[in-house]
Each structure stands twice: as C-alpha cells, then as structure tokens.
Amino acid sequence: MEQFPQRQLFGGAISTTFPLRFQVGFSFIYLFIFWASKVFPLQDVSNIRQVPDHQEVFVDPERDESLIIELLEMKHELSDNGSATWFLQDLATEQDAEGNIVTDQSAVFEAQGLGYRNTPSVITTATAQMAISKARQGREAQNLIKVYLANLRLKGVGTDVLITAYEPVFISPSSESARSVGAGLTVPAAELGRTPMADVFKQAVAAFRINDWNLFGVVGL
C-alpha cells in the first residue's frame, strides 16, 4: 500500500498526511469552490487569514478522486451535533445533486490537540452518496460519487474546517471524466495497489495539525 507523507497546507501553517498521488489541483472539478464561497462568503481572506485562498485542493486525475481542505467562517447558529451532515446536505443542494443518501454520521468528539488556549475544538464526520454532474454538464452526465466529510470546529478562532474526500463509484459515459477514467463502475483502489479513499480520508483527518495559529489572525500559543 501507499505511504502517507506529511503534506504542508496553507504555507505550512497546517499539515496532514495523504498519498503523493494526490497532487495540487483546481476546484472546478465539481465546482467545489463556488459551493464554499456561496455558502460562506469570507471577507477578504487575504486580510484575515494571510493566505491567498481559503481552500486547498488535491487530485488524483487517474481515479478522478479529490481531497479538499477548506477554512470557513464559523456558522455559529449550526449545532455541533450533525454539523457534518448539514454541510453534506447543503453541498448536495448547491451542486444540484440527485439521490443524496447519508450513509453514516458520527457523534461529536473533542479534537485532541487542536484546542486554542482554553477553548476546545470538536469534530463530526459524515458520509453520503450522490449523483453530481462535473462542471454542471447536465443530469445525463451525472457521476455517482461517494463523499466523505469532516467538520472540525475551531471554536477558539471562529473557524469551520472542512476536510472533504470525493470518490467516484460510477462514471457516466456522457461525463468528461469517462475520457480519462473510463465509463461504468470504477475499479476498487485496493485492486490497483492503492489505498481506498475511505482510509485516505480517515488518515487525513486523524493527522490534521495546526502548526501556526497566526493563520487565523491570532497570536499563537
């Protein structure tokens, strides 16, 4: 199986681990950046976060899989319980997805080692399966996608972190993805000697670390 080297995010202020086959990509794969910015339009992120963007995208083009880490202004009116499910459902709405079925959701856990000063951080996760067309190609080009989402709530710095992994299950012959991945059911990752996306996601969440709290416009510990 693959190695999981440490990957630097947001100029090294954050780090986590995932395979090298995931390279820096662009968020138009499924118009993820438009969903994020529409739901939570940040004020000038360069002023409050000292980073060029609030989102980092990593893609394995051979499997059409992607891993996205986003920093969003905290949605304070959203309760911790079920917050990951809420983000998944909202994603499905914004992407005009069909057949959104939440298959798993966790309880609320304290995120060990990620509290800021005396304020703890919490995390919830959820998984869903939905049909999404790439770059809004139309319903006839919808791919069946499994989506894994973790919502890490950094309450001490007013930030919702989303770690989202996308794993195609079935590629429509009409999708532009069919040209590079092939149409029909996708080949399980393990059969190709690669780590299943569910495990990539779990490791990325478990290894998530904040190295410099100044990223959030505060003085670090």
C-alpha positions as CSV (number, residue, x, y, z in Angstrom):
1,M,0.0,0.0,0.0
2,E,1.0,3.6,-0.4
3,Q,3.0,5.8,2.0
4,F,1.4,8.7,3.7
5,P,4.0,11.5,3.8
6,Q,3.3,14.8,5.7
7,R,1.8,17.4,3.4
8,Q,2.1,21.1,4.1
9,L,-1.0,23.2,3.7
10,F,-1.6,27.0,3.7
11,G,2.1,27.8,3.6
12,G,2.9,25.2,6.3
13,A,0.5,26.7,8.9
14,I,-1.4,23.4,8.7
15,S,-0.3,19.9,7.9
16,T,-1.7,16.4,7.5
17,T,-0.8,13.2,5.6
18,F,-2.1,11.6,2.4
19,P,-0.5,9.8,-0.6
20,L,1.6,11.6,-3.1
21,R,-0.7,10.5,-5.9
22,F,-2.9,13.4,-4.8
23,Q,-1.3,16.5,-6.4
24,V,-2.4,20.1,-6.2
25,G,-5.4,20.6,-8.4
26,F,-8.2,23.0,-9.2
27,S,-11.5,23.3,-7.5
28,F,-13.6,23.4,-10.7
29,I,-13.6,19.6,-10.7
30,Y,-17.1,19.7,-9.3
31,L,-17.3,23.4,-8.8
32,F,-16.4,23.0,-5.1
33,I,-15.1,26.5,-4.6
34,F,-18.4,28.0,-5.8
35,W,-20.3,26.0,-3.3
36,A,-18.0,27.0,-0.5
37,S,-17.8,30.7,-1.3
38,K,-21.6,30.9,-1.9
39,V,-22.4,29.3,1.4
40,F,-19.9,31.2,3.5
41,P,-18.5,34.2,1.6
42,L,-15.5,35.1,3.6
43,Q,-14.4,38.7,3.9
44,D,-11.2,39.4,2.2
45,V,-9.5,36.2,3.2
46,S,-6.0,37.6,2.5
47,N,-6.6,40.2,5.2
48,I,-7.9,37.9,7.9
49,R,-6.0,34.7,7.2
50,Q,-2.8,35.9,5.5
51,V,-3.2,33.2,2.8
52,P,-4.0,33.5,-0.9
53,D,-7.1,31.3,-0.6
54,H,-9.3,29.6,1.9
55,Q,-9.2,26.3,0.1
56,E,-6.6,23.7,-0.9
57,V,-7.5,21.0,-3.5
58,F,-5.6,17.8,-4.2
59,V,-6.5,15.5,-7.1
60,D,-5.7,12.0,-8.4
61,P,-6.6,12.5,-12.0
62,E,-6.2,8.8,-12.9
63,R,-9.1,7.9,-10.5
64,D,-10.9,11.3,-10.5
65,E,-10.6,11.3,-6.7
66,S,-10.0,14.5,-4.8
67,L,-9.3,15.7,-1.3
68,I,-10.2,19.3,-0.3
69,I,-9.4,21.3,2.9
70,E,-11.3,24.5,3.4
71,L,-11.3,27.2,6.1
72,L,-14.6,28.8,6.5
73,E,-16.1,31.4,8.8
74,M,-17.8,29.5,11.6
75,K,-21.5,29.1,11.2
76,H,-22.3,29.8,14.9
77,E,-26.0,29.1,14.5
78,L,-25.2,25.5,13.5
79,S,-25.2,23.0,16.3
80,D,-22.1,20.7,16.7
81,N,-24.3,17.6,16.6
82,G,-24.9,16.7,13.0
83,S,-22.9,19.6,11.6
84,A,-21.0,17.4,9.1
85,T,-24.4,16.1,7.8
86,W,-25.6,19.6,7.4
87,F,-22.6,20.5,5.3
88,L,-23.1,17.4,3.1
89,Q,-26.8,18.1,2.6
90,D,-26.0,21.7,1.7
91,L,-23.3,20.6,-0.7
92,A,-25.8,18.4,-2.4
93,T,-28.3,21.2,-2.8
94,E,-25.7,23.6,-4.2
95,Q,-24.4,21.0,-6.7
96,D,-28.0,20.2,-7.8
97,A,-27.2,16.6,-6.8
98,E,-29.7,13.8,-7.0
99,G,-30.2,10.8,-4.8
100,N,-28.4,12.2,-1.8
101,I,-28.3,9.5,0.8
102,V,-26.4,9.9,4.1
103,T,-24.9,6.5,4.8
104,D,-23.0,7.3,8.0
105,Q,-22.6,10.1,10.6
106,S,-20.6,10.3,13.8
107,A,-21.3,11.7,17.2
108,V,-19.4,14.9,18.4
109,F,-15.9,14.3,19.6
110,E,-13.3,16.6,21.1
111,A,-10.5,17.1,18.7
112,Q,-7.5,16.3,20.8
113,G,-4.5,18.7,20.4
114,L,-6.5,21.2,18.3
115,G,-8.0,23.4,21.0
116,Y,-6.9,27.1,21.1
117,R,-5.9,28.2,24.6
118,N,-8.8,27.2,26.9
119,T,-11.3,26.6,24.1
120,P,-11.7,23.0,22.9
121,S,-12.3,22.1,19.2
122,V,-14.8,19.4,18.2
123,I,-15.2,17.2,15.2
124,T,-18.0,15.4,13.5
125,T,-17.9,13.3,10.3
126,A,-20.5,12.0,7.8
127,T,-20.6,10.1,4.5
128,A,-23.1,10.3,1.7
129,Q,-23.6,9.1,-1.8
130,M,-25.0,11.4,-4.5
131,A,-25.1,11.9,-8.3
132,I,-23.3,15.0,-9.4
133,S,-22.5,16.3,-12.9
134,K,-19.0,17.5,-13.4
135,A,-18.8,21.3,-14.1
136,R,-22.6,21.2,-14.3
137,Q,-22.6,19.2,-17.6
138,G,-26.2,18.2,-17.1
139,R,-28.1,15.4,-15.5
140,E,-27.3,13.0,-18.3
141,A,-23.7,13.3,-17.3
142,Q,-24.1,12.8,-13.6
143,N,-21.5,10.5,-11.9
144,L,-22.3,8.6,-8.7
145,I,-20.0,10.0,-6.1
146,K,-19.2,8.9,-2.5
147,V,-18.5,11.9,-0.4
148,Y,-16.7,11.8,3.0
149,L,-16.8,15.0,5.1
150,A,-15.3,16.0,8.4
151,N,-16.3,19.3,10.1
152,L,-13.6,20.4,12.5
153,R,-14.9,23.3,14.5
154,L,-12.1,25.5,15.8
155,K,-14.2,27.5,18.2
156,G,-11.4,29.4,19.7
157,V,-10.7,31.1,16.4
158,G,-14.2,31.1,14.9
159,T,-13.4,28.8,12.0
160,D,-15.1,25.7,10.5
161,V,-12.6,23.5,8.8
162,L,-14.0,21.1,6.2
163,I,-12.0,18.1,5.1
164,T,-13.8,16.5,2.2
165,A,-13.0,13.5,0.0
166,Y,-14.7,12.6,-3.2
167,E,-14.6,9.0,-4.6
168,P,-16.4,8.2,-7.9
169,V,-18.4,5.0,-7.8
170,F,-19.9,5.0,-11.3
171,I,-18.8,7.2,-14.2
172,S,-21.4,8.2,-16.7
173,P,-20.5,7.6,-20.4
174,S,-21.5,11.2,-21.0
175,S,-19.2,12.7,-18.3
176,E,-16.0,14.3,-19.3
177,S,-14.4,12.0,-16.7
178,A,-15.1,9.0,-18.9
179,R,-12.3,10.1,-21.2
180,S,-9.6,9.7,-18.5
181,V,-11.1,7.3,-16.1
182,G,-13.4,5.2,-18.2
183,A,-17.2,4.8,-18.0
184,G,-19.0,2.4,-15.7
185,L,-18.2,1.1,-12.3
186,T,-14.8,2.3,-11.0
187,V,-12.1,-0.3,-10.2
188,P,-11.6,-0.6,-6.4
189,A,-8.4,1.1,-5.3
190,A,-7.1,-1.9,-3.4
191,E,-7.1,-3.9,-6.7
192,L,-4.7,-1.4,-8.1
193,G,-2.4,-1.4,-5.0
194,R,-3.8,2.0,-3.8
195,T,-5.3,3.0,-0.5
196,P,-9.1,3.1,-0.5
197,M,-10.5,6.7,-0.3
198,A,-12.2,6.0,3.0
199,D,-8.8,5.2,4.5
200,V,-7.2,8.3,2.9
201,F,-9.9,10.4,4.4
202,K,-9.6,8.9,7.9
203,Q,-5.8,9.4,7.9
204,A,-6.0,13.0,6.7
205,V,-8.5,13.8,9.5
206,A,-6.5,11.9,12.2
207,A,-3.2,13.5,11.2
208,F,-4.6,17.1,10.9
209,R,-2.4,19.5,12.8
210,I,-2.2,23.3,13.2
211,N,1.4,24.5,13.2
212,D,0.9,28.2,13.3
213,W,-2.2,29.8,14.8
214,N,-1.3,33.1,13.3
215,L,-3.0,31.8,10.2
216,F,-6.3,32.7,11.9
217,G,-5.2,36.2,12.8
218,V,-4.4,35.4,16.4
219,V,-1.2,35.2,18.4
220,G,0.0,31.6,18.6
221,L,0.5,29.6,21.8
